[in-house]
Amino acid sequence: MKGYVTRLTHIILCSPSLSVMLESTTHWHVQSAWSKAGVGTNIVLELKTPSPLESDHDRHANNNVSKKRSRARIAFDMGATPCFDDAIPAKYVFLSHGHIDHVGALFSHARAHAVSCGGEAPTYFVPAQLLPQIEQCRNAMSLIDSFTIAKKSDDKYSTNNVKSEGRENLLKMKLIPVKPGDEFPLKGITYGSKTNFFMRAFEVDHAGHAALGYIIGSRTKAAGLKPEYQHLNGAAIRELVQSGITVQADPVEKIEVAYSGDTCARGLMKKECLRSPKDDVLDSEDQHLLKSAAYLDQAFQAEMLICELTFLDSSEDETQRRRSEDRGHLHITDLHDIFASHGQLNKHSDARCILFYHLSGRYAPASRALDYICAGLPLEIRNSCHVAIKSLFSDREKLSNDGLAALIESNGCISIEDYLRWRENNKSADEVCRN
């Protein structure tokens, strides 16, 4: 009987993740996610393959692209992390702010991408205030990279007649300054013949640092006419088109991915627009701020929200909690008010995903951090939550045969529901064995 229980326990605990993989959207999935506060952050998304239900034309278009190059990838932040190889093909990189743990591998990425992708220069979206500093760093890194020493003397031990030389070798980087409220098309990334993608930026609050959050959305051409023209005959439609009127149905827009960047709770709370949004009343800066507020709200409607979460202990007193705000980071007790402000605690959707990243290493190992998260998460969102946890796994947890490591997806994330199920099964198995 004891042998049977042991085998049954092993089957339960070592089974792969039981929940549906939710680290994905209509068109994107999380290829890899590695993040530890103060050490490094890099989140890589990859474009999905076309579905069998797509038209033959779309499948043919995607197949032609796949023969030339692998599926498109994009990356949020470029810290020095173990998933750097996954980030190398990323055509677009979205930098949330300038801290070293988020930009430490930036210039390595530019060089590696050019070498691996036929000399193509990747595009980097950066907070506008940081552009001069990043350009200075790019110039300095280019100079270091091309620095050589030429010796005129035949005496290899001589230090005379030595001069330094440098070849022109500016790192290939398209640097795009971004302000809150900006929108840019992601040119060169398409899904079939009908779907294109765009980026939107919104303002967050990272203790005074220039910082942004980002949205990735899609626009898919709709078939047919606008509802108001559907009753017209062909001649009437042609007459409207010839007069310059757009009769085709508007593209279908989806907000697929949102990335918070590093921010305290104040940066993610819903912004109430107190002034008129009319264009003739507001100047350009005000219009951008209104758009930023709208984009922030869209972020909480996204199919997948990638949200920082640094401080995890919900039992800490108010003084300790204030430290998170002073440092520009989220505390787990902030989540209830943030999601409530966007009306997200009275909704339930199995299609959405919330992926937390940027855990502090002070809560390691992984099981300890996950216990803190389970204790502090609002129950209304718990079934949607995943965590980028790989950075906190201890050697002991990696080698243990208790089944926890099997719950980690290949991208480094774990489902909270899976972890709770594993923890309960592990507890029940221990009780059975003791009896």
N, C-alpha and C positions, 0 to 999 in steps of 0.2 A: 504493500500500500504506500509506503514511504517513497519507494522508487517511482511509482506512478505519479504521486504528487509532485516530486521533483521534476519529472519530465513534463508534466502539464504546466508547471510554473515556468519552466524554461521556454515552452512554446508561447505562452502568453507574453512574457517579458521581452523576448527576442524577436517578436513579430515586427515587421516594418510598420511605419506610420499608418495609423488606421483612418485618419481624417483625409478629406479631399485636399489636394495641394492647392492652397489659396494664394501662394505668392505669385499671382499672375493677374493679367487683365485681358481684355478682348484681344489685344495684339502683342503684349509684352509679357515676359516672365523674368523672374529674378534668376540670373545666371550665378551670381555669387554675392555674398554680403558678409563683409568682415569689418568689425568696428569695435574699438575699445577707447573710451574717453582718454584723451591725452596721448594716445599711442598712434592710432591710425584709423581712418575711415575710408572705405571704398565700396560703393554699391554699384553692381554692374547689371544692366538689363539687356536682354536679347530679344529681338523680334521673333515672333513665332512663325512656324511654317504655315502655309495656307491650309485651310480646312478643305476636306473633300467636297463640301457643299458649294464651294466657289465655282464660278463659271470656268469653262475650259480656257477662255482667254486669259483670265487672271492666273490660273495655274501655269499656263504657258509662260506668262510674263515673269512669274516668280521663279520658274525653273531656269529661265535664261539667266536671271540674276545669280542664282545659286551656283551655276556653272562657272561664273567669273569670280565670285568671292563668297565668303561665308555670310551667314545671316547678320544683319546690322546689329551693332551693339552701341549702347550709350552708357555713360557712367556719371554717378553723382559723387563729387569730391574725388581727390586723388592723393590720399595719404599712402605712405609706404606700408603695404599690408601683404599677407601671403597670397591674396587673390590678384596680384598685379598682372600676372599672365593673362587672366580672363579679361582684364581691362585694356590690354594693348590694342585690340581691334576697334575700340570705341571711337567712332567718328566724331561724336559730340561729348564733351565733358562739361558738367555744370558745377561750378565752384560756388559753394554756399558762403564761404568767408576765407580769410587768409591765414588762419592758424596752421602751424606746421603739420599737425596731425591730419589736416585735411588737404594740404597742398604739397607735402613733402616729396611726392613722387611725380610731381607735375612735369618737370623737364626730362626726367627719365622716360615718361610716357611719350612725350613729343618725339624724342629720339627713337624709341622702340617702335612707335607707330609708323614713323617714316621708313624705318628699315624693313618692317614686316609687311607694310601695306603699299609697297611700290612707290615710296617717296611722297605719298599724300600727306598734306598738312592737316592734322585734326583741328577742330574748332573748339575753343574754350570760351564759355560764357562766364564772365567774372563781374562781381559788383563793381560799378563804374568807378567808385572811389579808389579801388585797388589797382586799376589798370596801370598807372604810372609806375607803381612799385613792382608789379609783375613784369613790366617791360624792362625795367632796370635789371631785375634778376635774370631775365631771359638773356639780356645782352652780356651780363657777367658770366653766366653759365656757358654761353656760346664762346666767349673768349677763353675761358678755362679749357673747354673741350678742344679748342683748336691750337692751344699753346704748345709751342715746340722750342727747343734750344738747339741752335746751330753753333758748332765750334769751328773756328777758323784754324786753330792751332793743330798741328799733327800730333802734338804731345797730349796723349789722353789724360795725363795727370795735371795738365796746365789749366789754370783758371783765367788766364789772360785771353783777350780777344774773343770772349764769349758774349754772344748777344741772343736775345730772345726774339722769336718770330711768331707770327700768328697767321694762319690762313683764315680767310673770311668763311665763317661756318655758322651763320645765324640759324638757330634752331627753328624748324618750320612749325609755326604756330599761328593760327588765326585767332586773335584775341578780340572778343566782342564785349564791349562795356555794356552792362545791363543796369537799369534802374527799376525800382518797384513800379509795377503797372505796365512794363514793356511786354510785347509779344513778338516772337520771331518764328518764321517757318523753319523746319528742319529739312532743308533741301537735300535731296539725294537719298532720303529714306522713304520708301513707299511700301504699301502692302497691296500687291496686285496692281491693277490699273486705276483703282477708284479711291484709294485711301492714302491721304497724306497726313503729316504730323506737324505739330507746332509746340512751342514752349511759351509759357507765361511765367512772370516773376512776381513775387509778392514780398513785402517787407516783413521781417521778423525782428526780434530784440535779443541780441547776444551781448549784453553788458557793454554797449557802446561801440562794439566793433561793426564795421560795415558788413552786413549779413543779409542774405536773401533765401527765400524758399522758392521752389520751382514746381510747375505743373507741366505734365506732358499730356497733350490731347490729340485726338484724331478727328479728321473730317473725311467723311465718305460720301461720294457723289450719290445722290438719290435718283432713282428711276422715276420717270413720269413728270407730270406738270404740277405746278402749284395748284392747291385746291380751287382757287378762284377762277382758274382757266380750264379746268377739266371738262366742263360742259360745252366748250367751244369746238367748232369743226376745224378741219385742217386749214381752210382758207383764212379763217379768223386768226388762227395761231400764227400763220405765216405773216399776216399783216402786223401783228404785234411784234414779232421778231424783227421785221424790217424797220419798224419804228424805234427799235432800240430797247424794247421792254424785255426783261428777263422772264421767261415763262417756265423755265426748268425749275423743278422743286429744289429747295435749298439743301445744301449738304447736311448730313446728319453729324452732329458734333458730340463727341464723348470726352469727358475728363477721365483719363485712364489712370495716371500716376501722379501723386503729389509727394514732394520731398520737403520736409520742414527745415532742413539745415539745423544748426545749433541755435537754440532759442530758449528763453525763459517763458513762463506761462503767459505773461503779458503780450508776447509777440504772436500768440496763437488764438487769443480770445477774439471772438467776433467783434468786428469794428462797426459801430453804429454811424451811419452817414448823417451828419448833422446839418450839412449844407446842401443847397440845391445842386443836382447833377447837371443842370442845363449848361451847354457848352458856352453860351454867351455870358455866363456869370463867373465861371471858373477859369483861372489861368492854367497854363500847361502843367505846372507842378501839382495843382489841386486835382486836375483830371487824372494824373498818374496815381495819386494817392487814393482816389476813389476806385480806380481800376484795381489797384493793389488790394484794397479791402474786399472788392468783389472776388478777386482771384483767391484770396485767403478762404473765403466762404466756399468757393468751388473746390478747394483742396479737400474739404471735409465731405464733399460729395463724390470724390474720386473712387474709382473701383479699387484702387490700392493706395493707402496713405502710409508713407515711410516716415516715421515720426521718431525724433530723438527722445531718449529716456535715460537720464544719467543717474539720478538718485532714486533708490528703490525702497528704502526702509520707511514704511507708512507709520511706524510707531514712534518716529522721531518727534521731538517737541517743536514748537513754532520757531524757536530761535535757530535750530538746526535746519529747518525747512527754508528759512530766509536765506541761508547760505547758497542754496541753489539759484535763487533769483539774482543774488549779488554776482554770481559767477556766470549768469546768462544761460542756465540750463533748466531742464524740467525735473521736477520731483514727482514721484508717482501719485502723490496726493493732489497734484494739479489737474490730473486727467479728467476727473469728474466735472469740474467747472468748465474746462476747455470744451469738452464734447457736448456738455449741456448748452453752452452758449451758441453752438451751431445746430442745436436741435437734434443731436445724434444719439441721445439716450432714450428717446421714445420711439426709435425705429429698430427694425431687425431685418437684416439681409444676409443670407448665406453667401451671396455673391461677392461681398466686399471683403477686403483684407486690410488689417492694420499691422504693419511690420515695425517693431521697435528696434532701435539700434543705439549705439553710443553708451552702452552700460559702463559704469565705473568698475575698474578692476578691484576696488575695495570689497565688492560683493562676491568675488570668486570663492570657491569654484562654481561651475555652471549650475549645479543642482541648488546651491544656496541662493544664487541670484534668481533662479526661477521660482523658488519658494517665496522670496520677497515679492516678486511680481504677482504671483497668484494671490497672495494675501492682500495686495493693494489695488489690484485692478477693479474698476467698476464692473459689476456683474453684467451690466447691459451690453458691454462690448467684448467680454471675455472670449466668447466662442469665435470671434473674428480675429483674434490676436495671434501673431507669430513674433518670434524674437530672433534677431541675429546674435546667436549665442556661441558660436564656435571659438571666439577669441577668449572665452572664459573657461573652456574645458581644461581640466587638469590632466596630467599624465595618468593619474590613478583612474579618473573617469573614462579616459580613452581606452584603458586596458581592462577595465572591469567587464565582467560577463553578465552584469545585471540587466542589460538591455537598453540602458539610457542612450548609449552612443548610437544605437540602431534607429532612434527616433529623429536623429539629425538628418535633414535632407542634404543632398549633395551640394546645395548652395550655401550651407552653413546655418540654416534657419530651423527652428523647431516650433511646432504648434503648441499653444498653451493647453488646448483641450487634450492633445495627445500626452503631454507631460502629466496633466492631472490624472488621466486614465492610468498611465504607467505608475505614477506614485501610489494610487489606490491599489492597483494590482500587486505592486511590490509589498505594500503594507499587508495586504491580505495573505500573500504567499508566506511572508515571515510568520504571521500568526498561525497559519496551518502547520508550518514546519515545527513551530514551538509546541503545538498541541500533539 
